[in-house]
Amino acid sequence: MEEAVSKEGSGARADRGTGGRWGWWGIVFVAAFVASIAAGGVLKAGESLYLPEASVTQLRDYYSASGAAVIAQSALQVLAAIALYRFGYRLRAALRPDGPRTAAVAGWGSALAAGALLASVVCSLALVQVATSAGDAVVAGLGKTALVLGGAIHLLGSGILISAASAVAWRTRRRPRWVFGYGTFGGPLVAASALSIVLPPLVRPEPVFRLLAAVWLVGLGIGVLRGGLASSRVSQPSPRAEGQA
């Protein structure tokens, strides 16, 4: 009986720890990332840049003329990366009692997604500095690296986070149920976008994969703010425990 109460109390403490303000981090990530796209569009000088198909000349022209846009976009993406890492860190801690290994995978996914986004920002800022002076190979290499890190690798990490967290939360009947049910199917799709590294045409639907991830992050963030992540196992004692009582 004491063991059952101890486990139940531990689960209750974990669930209480999951409520509160950290749910904002998922929402902040999405808001900051969307704002970075808007800022880049508003502050750019000249034509927009479609990175997957940009030539070296287009890279030079854009990054040499649109430094303000790149800096503003980069600042917002740094905020987004920090928010995503914090969200994943707290989510990992919340789910760890139910599945330490799977929760750890979710944590590594968030770290990969946030780290890749930060590395992409570094490449973009480097392009601002060397766009007019570096050789073609350097400019093209930085552009390609920024694309892969901020696209395929970032989405791979996001997909791992969503898939792993949804798997353990769905198995332990945590709420909001629709978020984790959605993530069970949506997470692998987001992760699969990393195939664009070897199948370049898959770069085009990347905005759809980002939207899939954003829905999950915002949905879970709101759920946490409303006291979600509670497990039905906490509120309902097992028949075995009742019999021992």
C-alpha positions in Angstrom: 0.0 0.0 0.0 2.8 2.4 0.9 4.6 1.7 -2.3 1.4 2.4 -4.3 0.9 5.6 -2.5 4.5 6.6 -3.0 4.3 6.0 -6.7 1.0 7.8 -7.0 2.4 10.8 -5.0 5.5 10.8 -7.2 3.3 10.9 -10.3 1.2 13.7 -8.8 4.2 15.8 -8.0 5.5 15.3 -11.5 2.1 16.4 -13.0 2.0 19.4 -10.8 5.5 20.3 -12.0 4.4 20.1 -15.6 1.8 22.8 -15.2 2.5 26.5 -15.3 4.3 29.0 -17.4 6.8 26.8 -19.3 4.0 26.1 -21.8 4.7 29.6 -23.2 8.0 28.4 -24.6 6.4 26.3 -27.3 4.1 29.3 -28.3 7.1 31.7 -28.2 9.1 29.5 -30.5 6.3 29.5 -33.2 5.6 33.3 -32.8 9.3 34.2 -33.0 10.0 32.0 -36.0 7.0 33.4 -37.9 8.0 36.9 -36.9 11.5 36.2 -38.3 10.0 35.4 -41.7 7.9 38.6 -41.6 10.9 40.7 -40.5 13.0 39.4 -43.3 10.3 40.2 -45.9 9.7 43.7 -44.6 13.4 44.8 -44.2 14.9 43.2 -47.2 16.4 45.4 -49.9 15.6 44.3 -53.4 14.3 40.9 -54.5 13.4 38.1 -52.1 15.8 35.2 -51.9 14.6 31.6 -52.3 17.6 29.8 -50.7 17.1 26.4 -52.3 17.5 27.7 -55.8 19.7 30.7 -55.2 22.8 31.2 -57.3 26.1 32.5 -55.9 25.3 35.9 -57.5 21.9 36.0 -55.9 23.4 35.1 -52.5 26.0 37.9 -52.8 23.4 40.5 -53.8 21.0 39.6 -51.1 23.4 39.3 -48.1 25.4 42.3 -49.1 22.3 44.5 -49.5 19.9 43.1 -46.9 22.1 43.0 -43.8 19.4 44.6 -41.6 16.9 42.0 -42.7 19.3 39.2 -41.9 20.3 40.6 -38.5 16.6 41.1 -37.5 15.7 37.7 -38.7 18.6 36.1 -37.0 17.8 37.7 -33.7 14.3 36.4 -33.7 15.5 32.9 -34.7 17.9 32.9 -31.8 15.0 33.6 -29.5 13.0 30.8 -31.3 15.9 28.4 -30.7 16.2 29.2 -27.1 12.4 28.9 -26.6 12.4 25.5 -28.4 15.2 24.2 -26.3 13.6 25.3 -23.0 10.3 23.8 -24.1 11.9 20.5 -24.9 13.9 20.5 -21.7 10.9 21.0 -19.5 8.9 18.5 -21.5 11.6 15.9 -21.1 11.6 16.5 -17.3 7.8 16.1 -17.2 7.7 12.9 -19.1 10.8 11.3 -17.6 9.0 9.4 -14.8 6.9 7.6 -17.4 9.7 6.7 -19.8 13.2 7.8 -19.1 14.7 6.6 -22.3 12.0 7.9 -24.6 11.9 11.2 -22.7 15.7 11.4 -23.2 15.2 10.9 -27.0 12.7 13.8 -27.0 15.2 16.0 -25.2 17.9 15.1 -27.7 15.5 16.0 -30.5 14.8 19.4 -29.1 18.5 20.0 -28.6 19.2 19.0 -32.2 16.4 21.2 -33.6 17.5 24.2 -31.5 21.2 23.7 -32.2 20.6 23.3 -35.9 18.6 26.6 -36.0 21.3 28.4 -34.1 24.0 27.1 -36.5 22.0 28.2 -39.4 21.8 31.7 -38.0 25.6 31.7 -37.6 25.9 30.8 -41.3 23.6 33.6 -42.3 25.4 36.1 -40.3 28.7 34.9 -41.8 27.3 35.5 -45.2 26.5 39.1 -44.4 30.2 39.5 -43.5 31.8 37.7 -46.5 29.2 38.0 -49.3 31.3 40.5 -51.3 34.8 39.2 -50.4 34.8 35.4 -50.2 35.2 33.1 -53.1 32.2 31.4 -54.9 32.8 28.1 -53.1 32.7 29.7 -49.6 29.5 31.7 -50.4 27.8 28.7 -52.0 28.9 26.4 -49.1 27.6 28.8 -46.4 24.3 29.1 -48.3 23.9 25.4 -48.6 24.8 24.8 -45.0 22.4 27.4 -43.8 19.6 25.7 -45.9 20.3 22.2 -44.6 20.8 23.2 -40.9 17.8 25.5 -40.8 15.6 23.2 -42.9 16.2 19.4 -42.9 18.3 19.0 -39.7 16.1 21.4 -37.7 12.9 19.6 -38.8 14.5 16.2 -38.1 15.1 17.3 -34.5 11.6 18.7 -34.3 10.2 15.4 -35.6 12.2 13.4 -33.1 10.9 15.6 -30.3 7.3 15.3 -31.4 7.4 11.6 -32.0 9.2 10.6 -28.8 7.2 12.9 -26.5 3.9 11.8 -28.1 4.7 8.1 -27.9 5.4 8.2 -24.1 2.6 10.6 -23.3 0.0 8.7 -25.4 1.1 5.4 -23.8 0.6 6.8 -20.3 -2.7 8.6 -21.2 -1.5 12.1 -20.6 -3.5 15.1 -21.7 -4.2 16.8 -24.0 -4.9 13.5 -25.8 -5.5 15.0 -29.2 -2.1 16.6 -29.2 -0.3 13.4 -28.5 -2.5 11.4 -30.9 -1.7 14.0 -33.6 2.0 13.9 -32.7 2.1 10.1 -33.1 1.4 10.5 -36.8 2.7 14.0 -37.4 6.0 13.6 -35.8 7.4 11.0 -38.2 6.2 13.1 -41.2 8.1 16.1 -39.8 11.2 14.0 -39.3 10.9 12.5 -42.8 11.4 16.0 -44.3 15.1 15.4 -43.6 15.1 13.3 -46.8 15.3 16.6 -48.6 19.1 16.3 -48.1 19.2 13.5 -50.6 16.0 14.3 -52.4 16.1 18.0 -53.1 12.5 18.3 -54.4 11.3 17.6 -50.9 12.6 21.1 -49.9 9.5 22.6 -51.5 6.9 21.2 -49.0 9.1 22.2 -46.0 6.6 24.9 -45.0 3.9 22.2 -44.6 6.2 20.2 -42.3 6.9 23.4 -40.3 3.1 23.9 -40.0 2.6 20.4 -38.7 5.3 21.0 -36.0 3.8 24.4 -35.1 0.3 23.0 -34.6 1.8 20.4 -32.1 3.9 22.9 -30.3 1.2 25.5 -29.9 -1.4 22.9 -29.0 0.8 21.4 -26.3 1.9 24.8 -25.1 -1.8 25.8 -24.6 -2.5 22.5 -23.0 0.3 22.9 -20.4 -0.8 26.4 -19.6 -4.3 25.1 -18.9 -2.9 22.4 -16.6 -2.4 19.7 -19.1 0.0 16.7 -19.1 -1.9 15.2 -16.2 -2.1 11.5 -16.4 -5.3 9.5 -15.8 -3.3 7.1 -13.8 -2.7 9.7 -11.1 -6.3 10.6 -10.5 -7.6 7.0 -10.6 -6.0 4.5 -8.0 -5.5 1.0 -9.3 -7.8 -1.8 -8.1 -4.7 -3.5 -6.6 -4.0 -0.5 -4.4 -7.6 -0.3 -3.3 -7.6 -4.0 -2.4 -4.5 -3.6 -0.3 -6.1 -0.6 1.5 
